[in-house]
Amino acid sequence: MAHCRTRRTPFVAATGGGSSSSSMTAGITRPTKHRRHHLLLLALLVYHLLAATTARAYAPLSDVSLARILSGVADLDANTGALLAPILIPRVPGTAGSEKAQRHFADFFARHLPLWTLEWHNSTATTPATGDMLVPFANLVFRRDPPWVVAEAEAGAGAGAATAAPGDVARLTLAAHYDSLYRPEGFVGAVDSAAPCAMLLHVARSIDAALTSKWDAMRAAGHAPDGLEEEKGVQILFLDGEEAWVSWTDSDSLYGSRALAQTWETTEHEGIFSTPLQAISMFVLLDLLGAPGPRVPSYFAQTHWVYQHLAAAEGRLRKLGALETEASNNHPFLPEARKRPEQFTRGFVQDDHVPFMERGVDVLHIIPTPFPDVWHTLDDDGAHLDPPTVRDWATIMTAFVAEWMELDGFLPPVPLPEDTKKRAKTYTEKSEL
């Protein structure tokens, strides 16, 4: 099918969010029955060790803090919302619509979140639809590091003992693509992926003040980086050129993410992490979100512990009445929290995470299966978004990022809406039944 994102058998290990190249897996003999048994035991051991060690860096929010992340979702309205409405237009790479989306992101951070830095990553490529013409692709990287992290040049010039270099920061990386299909003409791509981009804008705005409060408190408590322990930052990637121009292939897709991953793999700097790629603590990719009734599986055993935290946040938010959509205990947005290691397969959805995953980056892919009915049709527009689902995804993702960044106790208080209290009471009554 033209413009089709296919599900393929990957060349990564079934237990991995990271991967090795296809050449490394070629020629491996089929395991014997006993060997398969030992490999399964080894996979289980690695799974539990990873869950035990990496989960320490994740701090669930208290109920009080969870209730403080509910403001601002009105800006996600498809018609009037300041975060979403301006980008519900065709955004084909190299066109005026694409440039308008870029300005929307840049202006939002410049006006509302000035402490975030912007890095542009530009590349060009030919496509099967445009012949020899070079098409420009622009990735936007917005980053918020602790205030004691200084630029590379300043660190080299001796900026002082109480500083850290960019290479000392492990960054939670949130990503979505902002381009839209070349054909059919006029395609908007609301779930694919204007709404996920707007959700990430909401997340950034929601955690910004809490990040400042946390880092101010750390400074006041005498925190001094020593270069031996990693710092924790966050970056948001708006990726260009995800869509195929004619038909999905390894060369006709993922134009922006392929170029960015290659650049970050070969860019070296001093610090605990020698490249920007190594500094990615988790690559969280949002795609095809905003249609009603989503079901997002857990794709990778290696990052299942992260999926479980995200699912736990959804469950707690539902219990508190913070989510508008209704979900039975068996059908939440994230239904596979109890998935067992042996249930993971080698299949996954081709998307912007692949160039990073091929280079060993851990990935959490938040994309529903099956895809929404409007996928790659002209009906994928603002009118076909489900507003409560859009708002709920924004709330769930904000909770997850706040927990990853350990912001409990630093989120500013907000009044709890009456409808939230009613939903919490209803959820509790249904759960008891």
C-alpha positions as CSV (number, residue, x, y, z in Angstrom):
1,M,0.0,0.0,0.0
2,A,1.3,3.4,-0.9
3,H,2.5,5.5,2.1
4,C,2.1,2.4,4.2
5,R,4.0,2.0,7.5
6,T,4.5,-1.8,7.6
7,R,5.0,-4.1,10.5
8,R,8.2,-6.1,9.8
9,T,10.4,-8.7,11.5
10,P,13.2,-6.6,12.9
11,F,16.9,-7.5,13.2
12,V,16.9,-6.8,16.9
13,A,16.8,-9.3,19.8
14,A,13.3,-10.0,21.0
15,T,14.2,-8.8,24.5
16,G,15.8,-5.5,23.3
17,G,14.7,-2.0,23.1
18,G,18.2,-1.5,21.7
19,S,19.6,-3.5,18.8
20,S,22.6,-4.7,16.9
21,S,23.0,-4.6,13.1
22,S,21.6,-7.2,10.8
23,S,25.1,-8.4,9.9
24,M,25.7,-9.5,13.5
25,T,22.6,-11.7,13.5
26,A,23.2,-13.3,10.2
27,G,24.2,-17.0,10.2
28,I,23.2,-17.7,13.8
29,T,22.1,-21.4,14.1
30,R,18.7,-22.3,15.4
31,P,19.0,-23.0,19.2
32,T,18.5,-26.5,20.5
33,K,15.6,-27.2,22.9
34,H,18.0,-27.0,25.9
35,R,19.7,-24.0,24.6
36,R,16.4,-22.2,24.1
37,H,15.5,-23.0,27.7
38,H,18.8,-21.5,28.9
39,L,18.4,-18.4,26.7
40,L,14.9,-17.9,28.1
41,L,16.2,-18.1,31.6
42,L,18.9,-15.6,30.7
43,A,16.4,-13.3,29.2
44,L,14.3,-13.5,32.4
45,L,17.3,-12.7,34.5
46,V,18.3,-9.7,32.4
47,Y,14.7,-8.5,32.4
48,H,14.5,-8.5,36.2
49,L,18.0,-7.1,36.7
50,L,17.1,-4.2,34.4
51,A,13.8,-3.6,36.2
52,A,15.5,-3.6,39.6
53,T,18.4,-1.3,38.7
54,T,16.9,1.2,36.3
55,A,13.7,1.7,38.2
56,R,15.5,3.4,41.0
57,A,15.8,6.6,38.9
58,Y,12.0,6.8,38.6
59,A,10.1,8.5,41.5
60,P,6.2,8.1,41.3
61,L,4.3,11.2,42.2
62,S,2.1,11.5,45.3
63,D,-1.6,11.8,44.8
64,V,-1.3,15.5,45.7
65,S,1.3,16.1,43.0
66,L,-0.7,14.1,40.4
67,A,-3.7,16.4,41.0
68,R,-1.5,19.4,40.2
69,I,-0.9,18.5,36.5
70,L,-4.4,19.1,35.2
71,S,-4.2,22.7,34.1
72,G,-3.8,23.9,30.5
73,V,-5.4,21.1,28.6
74,A,-7.9,23.5,27.1
75,D,-5.1,24.7,24.8
76,L,-5.3,21.3,23.0
77,D,-8.7,22.2,21.4
78,A,-8.6,21.5,17.7
79,N,-10.4,24.8,16.8
80,T,-9.1,27.3,19.3
81,G,-6.3,25.7,21.3
82,A,-3.1,27.7,21.2
83,L,-1.0,24.5,21.1
84,L,-2.8,22.5,18.5
85,A,-5.0,24.6,16.2
86,P,-2.1,26.4,14.4
87,I,-0.5,23.2,13.2
88,L,-3.7,21.4,11.9
89,I,-2.6,22.2,8.4
90,P,-0.7,20.3,5.7
91,R,3.0,20.2,6.7
92,V,4.9,18.6,3.8
93,P,8.6,19.1,4.2
94,G,10.0,22.1,2.4
95,T,6.6,23.8,2.1
96,A,5.1,26.9,3.7
97,G,3.0,24.7,6.0
98,S,6.1,23.0,7.3
99,E,7.8,26.4,8.0
100,K,4.7,27.6,9.8
101,A,4.8,24.6,12.1
102,Q,8.5,25.2,12.8
103,R,7.8,28.8,13.7
104,H,4.9,27.7,16.0
105,F,7.3,25.5,18.0
106,A,10.1,28.0,18.1
107,D,7.8,30.9,19.1
108,F,6.1,28.9,21.8
109,F,9.4,28.1,23.6
110,A,10.8,31.6,23.0
111,R,7.7,33.3,24.5
112,H,6.7,30.9,27.3
113,L,9.7,28.7,28.1
114,P,12.8,30.9,27.5
115,L,15.1,28.6,29.7
116,W,14.9,25.9,27.0
117,T,17.5,26.0,24.3
118,L,16.8,25.3,20.7
119,E,19.1,23.3,18.4
120,W,18.3,23.0,14.7
121,H,19.4,20.0,12.8
122,N,19.1,20.5,9.0
123,S,19.6,18.1,6.2
124,T,18.6,17.6,2.6
125,A,17.7,14.5,0.5
126,T,16.2,13.5,-2.7
127,T,12.9,11.5,-2.7
128,P,11.2,9.2,-5.1
129,A,8.5,11.8,-5.6
130,T,10.7,14.8,-6.3
131,G,13.4,13.3,-8.5
132,D,16.7,15.1,-8.4
133,M,15.4,18.0,-6.4
134,L,16.8,18.2,-2.8
135,V,14.1,18.5,-0.2
136,P,15.0,20.2,3.1
137,F,14.3,18.5,6.4
138,A,14.5,20.4,9.7
139,N,14.5,18.7,13.1
140,L,14.0,21.0,16.1
141,V,15.5,19.9,19.5
142,F,14.4,21.8,22.6
143,R,16.5,21.0,25.7
144,R,16.3,21.9,29.4
145,D,19.4,20.9,31.4
146,P,20.2,21.8,35.0
147,P,21.5,25.4,35.3
148,W,25.0,24.4,36.3
149,V,25.5,22.6,33.0
150,V,27.6,24.9,30.9
151,A,28.4,24.9,27.2
152,E,31.3,22.9,25.9
153,A,33.4,25.9,25.2
154,E,32.8,27.4,28.6
155,A,33.7,24.1,30.3
156,G,36.9,23.9,28.4
157,A,37.8,27.4,29.4
158,G,37.5,26.5,33.1
159,A,34.1,27.7,34.1
160,G,34.5,26.6,37.7
161,A,34.2,23.6,39.8
162,A,30.5,23.8,40.4
163,T,29.6,23.2,36.8
164,A,29.0,20.2,34.6
165,A,29.5,19.7,30.8
166,P,26.7,18.8,28.4
167,G,28.3,15.3,28.1
168,D,27.5,14.7,31.8
169,V,23.7,15.0,31.3
170,A,21.5,11.9,30.7
171,R,18.4,13.2,28.9
172,L,14.9,11.9,28.8
173,T,14.1,12.3,25.1
174,L,10.5,12.8,24.0
175,A,9.8,12.8,20.3
176,A,7.1,13.2,17.6
177,H,7.2,13.9,13.9
178,Y,5.6,17.1,12.6
179,D,5.6,16.5,8.9
180,S,2.5,15.3,7.0
181,L,2.0,13.1,3.9
182,Y,2.9,14.4,0.4
183,R,-0.2,12.6,-1.0
184,P,-3.2,12.7,-0.8
185,E,-3.0,16.5,-1.3
186,G,-4.5,18.4,1.5
187,F,-3.7,15.7,4.1
188,V,-3.5,17.3,7.6
189,G,-2.4,14.4,9.8
190,A,-4.1,15.3,13.1
191,V,-3.3,12.0,14.9
192,D,-0.3,11.7,12.5
193,S,1.2,13.6,14.3
194,A,0.0,17.1,15.0
195,A,-1.8,16.1,18.2
196,P,1.3,14.3,19.7
197,C,3.4,17.4,18.9
198,A,0.9,19.6,20.8
199,M,0.9,17.1,23.7
200,L,4.7,17.5,24.0
201,L,4.3,21.3,24.1
202,H,1.8,20.8,26.9
203,V,4.3,18.5,28.8
204,A,7.1,21.0,28.5
205,R,5.0,23.9,29.8
206,S,3.6,21.8,32.6
207,I,6.9,20.7,34.0
208,D,9.0,23.9,33.4
209,A,8.3,25.7,36.7
210,A,8.8,22.4,38.7
211,L,12.2,21.9,37.1
212,T,13.2,25.4,38.1
213,S,12.0,24.8,41.7
214,K,13.8,21.5,41.9
215,W,17.1,22.7,40.6
216,D,16.9,25.9,42.8
217,A,16.4,23.6,45.8
218,M,19.3,21.4,44.8
219,R,21.6,24.5,44.6
220,A,20.4,25.8,47.9
221,A,21.2,22.4,49.4
222,G,24.7,22.7,48.1
223,H,24.6,20.3,45.2
224,A,27.9,20.4,43.4
225,P,28.5,18.3,40.2
226,D,31.7,16.3,40.4
227,G,31.8,14.8,36.9
228,L,31.4,11.3,38.4
229,E,27.6,11.1,38.5
230,E,25.3,11.9,35.6
231,E,22.9,14.9,35.7
232,K,19.3,14.5,34.5
233,G,17.8,16.7,31.7
234,V,15.0,16.5,29.2
235,Q,14.8,17.2,25.5
236,I,12.0,17.3,23.0
237,L,12.5,16.4,19.4
238,F,10.1,17.6,16.7
239,L,11.2,15.4,13.8
240,D,10.8,16.1,10.1
241,G,10.4,13.7,7.2
242,E,9.0,10.6,8.9
243,E,6.4,9.9,6.2
244,A,7.2,8.1,2.9
245,W,6.8,10.2,-0.2
246,V,5.8,7.2,-2.4
247,S,6.0,3.9,-0.6
248,W,7.5,3.0,2.7
249,T,11.1,1.7,2.3
250,D,14.3,2.0,4.3
251,S,15.3,4.9,2.0
252,D,11.9,6.5,1.5
253,S,11.0,7.2,5.2
254,L,12.4,8.6,8.4
255,Y,14.5,11.3,6.6
256,G,14.9,13.5,9.6
257,S,15.5,10.9,12.3
258,R,18.0,9.0,10.1
259,A,20.0,12.1,9.6
260,L,19.8,13.1,13.3
261,A,20.8,9.7,14.7
262,Q,23.8,9.6,12.4
263,T,24.9,13.1,13.4
264,W,24.5,12.4,17.1
265,E,26.4,9.1,16.8
266,T,29.5,10.8,15.4
267,T,29.4,14.1,17.4
268,E,31.9,13.7,20.2
269,H,32.2,15.8,23.4
270,E,33.7,15.5,26.8
271,G,31.8,14.0,29.8
272,I,30.3,10.8,31.0
273,F,28.6,10.4,27.7
274,S,30.9,10.8,24.7
275,T,28.1,11.5,22.2
276,P,24.6,13.0,22.3
277,L,23.3,9.6,21.3
278,Q,24.8,7.9,24.4
279,A,23.3,10.7,26.5
280,I,19.7,9.6,25.7
281,S,18.5,7.8,28.8
282,M,15.2,6.9,27.2
283,F,13.7,7.6,23.8
284,V,10.0,8.0,24.1
285,L,8.2,8.3,20.7
286,L,4.6,9.4,20.4
287,D,2.6,8.7,17.2
288,L,-1.0,8.3,16.0
289,L,-2.5,9.5,19.3
290,G,-5.8,11.4,19.6
291,A,-8.4,8.9,18.2
292,P,-10.9,7.4,20.6
293,G,-10.3,4.0,22.2
294,P,-6.5,3.6,21.7
295,R,-4.7,0.4,22.7
296,V,-1.0,0.8,23.0
297,P,1.0,-2.5,23.5
298,S,4.3,-2.8,25.2
299,Y,6.7,-3.5,22.3
300,F,10.0,-4.1,23.9
301,A,10.9,-6.3,26.9
302,Q,14.0,-4.2,27.7
303,T,11.9,-1.1,28.3
304,H,8.8,-2.9,29.7
305,W,9.6,-1.5,33.1
306,V,9.1,2.0,31.7
307,Y,5.8,1.0,30.1
308,Q,4.7,-0.3,33.5
309,H,5.4,3.0,35.1
310,L,3.4,4.8,32.4
311,A,0.5,2.3,32.8
312,A,0.6,2.8,36.5
313,A,0.4,6.6,36.1
314,E,-2.7,6.1,33.8
315,G,-4.3,3.9,36.4
316,R,-3.7,6.2,39.3
317,L,-4.9,9.2,37.3
318,R,-8.1,7.3,36.5
319,K,-8.6,6.5,40.1
320,L,-8.2,10.2,41.0
321,G,-10.7,11.2,38.4
322,A,-8.1,13.1,36.5
323,L,-8.9,11.5,33.1
324,E,-12.0,12.3,31.1
325,T,-12.3,9.1,29.0
326,E,-13.9,6.0,30.5
327,A,-11.9,2.7,30.6
328,S,-12.8,-0.5,32.2
329,N,-10.1,-2.2,34.2
330,N,-9.4,-4.4,31.2
331,H,-9.3,-1.8,28.5
332,P,-7.1,1.2,29.5
333,F,-4.9,3.1,27.0
334,L,-2.0,0.9,28.1
335,P,-3.3,-2.6,28.7
336,E,-0.2,-4.7,28.8
337,A,1.4,-3.8,32.2
338,R,1.3,-7.5,33.2
339,K,2.9,-8.8,29.9
340,R,5.4,-11.5,30.7
341,P,8.9,-11.6,29.2
342,E,8.2,-14.7,27.1
343,Q,5.2,-13.0,25.5
344,F,7.3,-10.4,23.6
345,T,7.9,-11.1,19.9
346,R,10.4,-9.8,17.4
347,G,7.8,-7.6,15.7
348,F,7.5,-3.8,16.0
349,V,6.1,-0.8,14.1
350,Q,8.5,1.0,11.8
351,D,8.8,4.6,13.0
352,D,11.2,7.4,13.9
353,H,12.7,5.4,16.8
354,V,14.3,2.8,14.4
355,P,17.5,4.8,13.6
356,F,18.1,5.3,17.3
357,M,17.2,1.8,18.3
358,E,19.6,0.4,15.6
359,R,22.4,2.3,17.5
360,G,21.6,0.9,20.9
361,V,19.2,3.5,22.3
362,D,16.4,2.2,24.6
363,V,13.0,3.0,23.2
364,L,9.5,3.3,24.5
365,H,7.1,3.5,21.5
366,I,3.7,4.9,22.2
367,I,1.7,4.1,19.2
368,P,-1.7,2.2,19.1
369,T,-2.3,-1.1,17.5
370,P,-4.4,-1.3,15.5
371,F,-3.9,2.1,13.9
372,P,-6.8,4.6,14.1
373,D,-9.4,4.2,11.3
374,V,-8.5,7.6,9.9
375,W,-4.8,6.7,9.4
376,H,-3.5,8.1,6.1
377,T,-6.9,9.3,5.0
378,L,-8.2,12.8,4.5
379,D,-10.4,12.2,7.6
380,D,-7.3,12.5,9.8
381,D,-8.1,16.1,10.6
382,G,-9.1,18.1,13.6
383,A,-12.8,17.3,13.3
384,H,-12.0,13.6,13.8
385,L,-9.9,14.0,16.9
386,D,-11.5,12.8,20.1
387,P,-10.9,15.8,22.5
388,P,-11.1,13.9,25.8
389,T,-8.5,11.3,24.5
390,V,-6.2,14.1,23.4
391,R,-6.4,15.8,26.8
392,D,-6.0,12.5,28.6
393,W,-2.8,11.6,26.7
394,A,-1.4,15.0,27.5
395,T,-2.1,14.4,31.2
396,I,-0.7,10.9,31.3
397,M,2.5,12.0,29.5
398,T,2.9,14.9,31.9
399,A,2.6,12.6,34.9
400,F,5.2,10.2,33.4
401,V,7.7,12.9,32.6
402,A,7.3,14.5,36.1
403,E,7.9,11.2,37.6
404,W,11.0,10.5,35.5
405,M,12.4,13.9,36.4
406,E,11.6,13.3,40.1
407,L,9.4,16.4,40.5
408,D,7.3,15.2,43.4
409,G,6.9,18.2,45.8
410,F,7.9,20.8,43.2
411,L,4.7,21.0,41.0
412,P,2.8,24.2,41.7
413,P,-0.7,23.8,43.3
414,V,-3.8,24.1,41.2
415,P,-7.5,23.9,42.4
416,L,-9.1,20.5,41.7
417,P,-12.0,20.9,39.3
418,E,-15.4,19.7,40.5
419,D,-15.8,17.3,37.5
420,T,-12.5,15.7,38.5
421,K,-13.9,15.0,42.0
422,K,-17.0,13.5,40.5
423,R,-15.1,11.2,38.1
424,A,-12.9,10.0,41.0
425,K,-16.0,9.2,43.0
426,T,-17.6,7.3,40.1
427,Y,-14.3,5.4,39.3
428,T,-14.1,4.3,43.0
429,E,-17.7,3.1,43.0
430,K,-17.2,1.1,39.8
431,S,-14.0,-0.4,41.1
432,E,-15.6,-1.5,44.3
433,L,-18.4,-3.2,42.3
